[in-house]
């Protein structure tokens, strides 16, 4: 007899990820991978540097000694940096040529 939880975790008949995408032909843009061109790579690096500078400035004011709130600040900045890079990567001008053509 299987537990109720493990019974729900049986994926034997579920399509494999590559099979699922091939059958759909188009992935939801929320989950697409974006290959960046050189401008996009520079922009991603610039975003990371700006967040690093902000983190270092904030650390001087509120990061010593480290505490729970400081951990939350770092986590939220990491999250914001991720979404800033994602927003940048979604712009066709930052994507490698093969992707920019399909995004238009």
C-alpha positions as CSV (number, residue, x, y, z in Angstrom):
1,X,0.0,0.0,0.0
2,X,1.3,3.4,-0.9
3,X,0.8,6.6,1.2
4,X,-1.4,9.3,-0.1
5,X,1.5,11.6,-0.7
6,X,3.7,9.1,-2.7
7,X,0.6,8.1,-4.8
8,X,0.5,11.7,-6.0
9,X,4.2,11.7,-6.9
10,X,3.9,9.0,-9.6
11,X,5.0,10.6,-12.9
12,X,5.6,7.4,-14.9
13,X,2.9,8.4,-17.5
14,X,3.7,12.1,-17.6
15,X,5.4,13.4,-20.7
16,X,9.1,14.2,-20.4
17,X,9.9,17.9,-20.5
18,X,11.5,17.8,-23.9
19,X,8.6,15.7,-25.3
20,X,6.1,18.1,-23.8
21,X,7.7,21.2,-25.4
22,X,8.1,19.4,-28.7
23,X,4.4,18.6,-28.7
24,X,3.4,22.2,-27.8
25,X,5.9,23.7,-30.3
26,X,5.9,27.0,-28.3
27,X,7.0,27.5,-24.8
28,X,5.3,30.1,-22.7
29,X,7.6,33.2,-22.8
30,X,7.7,33.2,-19.0
31,X,9.9,30.1,-19.1
32,X,12.0,30.6,-22.2
33,X,15.8,30.7,-22.0
34,X,17.3,33.8,-23.6
35,X,20.7,33.7,-25.1
36,X,22.3,37.1,-24.8
37,X,24.2,39.0,-27.4
38,X,27.3,41.0,-26.4
39,X,25.2,44.1,-25.5
40,X,23.0,41.9,-23.3
41,X,26.0,40.3,-21.6
42,X,27.4,43.8,-20.8
43,X,23.9,44.9,-19.5
44,X,23.7,41.8,-17.3
45,X,27.1,42.6,-15.9
46,X,26.2,46.2,-15.3
47,X,23.0,45.2,-13.5
48,X,25.1,42.9,-11.2
49,X,27.6,45.6,-10.5
50,X,24.9,48.1,-9.6
51,X,23.3,45.7,-7.2
52,X,26.7,44.8,-5.7
53,X,27.4,48.6,-5.1
54,X,24.0,49.0,-3.4
55,X,24.6,45.9,-1.2
56,X,28.0,47.2,-0.1
57,X,26.6,50.7,0.6
58,X,23.7,49.2,2.6
59,X,26.1,46.9,4.5
60,X,27.9,49.9,5.9
61,X,24.7,51.2,7.3
62,X,22.7,48.1,8.4
63,X,24.7,45.0,7.9
64,X,27.0,44.9,10.9
65,X,26.5,42.8,12.9
66,X,24.6,40.5,10.5
67,X,21.0,39.7,11.6
68,X,17.8,38.3,10.3
69,X,16.8,41.6,8.7
70,X,20.1,41.9,6.9
71,X,19.6,38.4,5.5
72,X,16.2,39.4,4.2
73,X,17.7,42.5,2.6
74,X,20.3,40.4,0.8
75,X,17.7,37.8,-0.3
76,X,15.4,40.5,-1.7
77,X,18.3,42.2,-3.5
78,X,19.2,38.9,-5.1
79,X,15.6,38.4,-6.2
80,X,15.4,42.0,-7.5
81,X,18.7,41.5,-9.4
82,X,17.3,38.3,-11.0
83,X,14.2,40.0,-12.2
84,X,16.1,43.0,-13.5
85,X,18.3,40.7,-15.5
86,X,15.2,38.8,-16.7
87,X,13.5,42.0,-17.8
88,X,16.6,43.0,-19.7
89,X,17.0,39.6,-21.3
90,X,13.4,39.7,-22.5
91,X,14.1,42.7,-24.7
92,X,15.0,41.5,-28.3
93,X,17.8,44.1,-28.6
94,X,19.7,42.1,-25.9
95,X,19.1,38.6,-27.4
96,X,21.3,36.7,-29.7
97,X,20.2,37.1,-33.4
98,X,18.4,33.7,-33.7
99,X,16.2,34.6,-30.7
100,X,15.6,38.2,-31.5
101,X,14.2,37.2,-34.9
102,X,11.7,34.8,-33.3
103,X,10.7,37.3,-30.6
104,X,9.6,39.9,-33.1
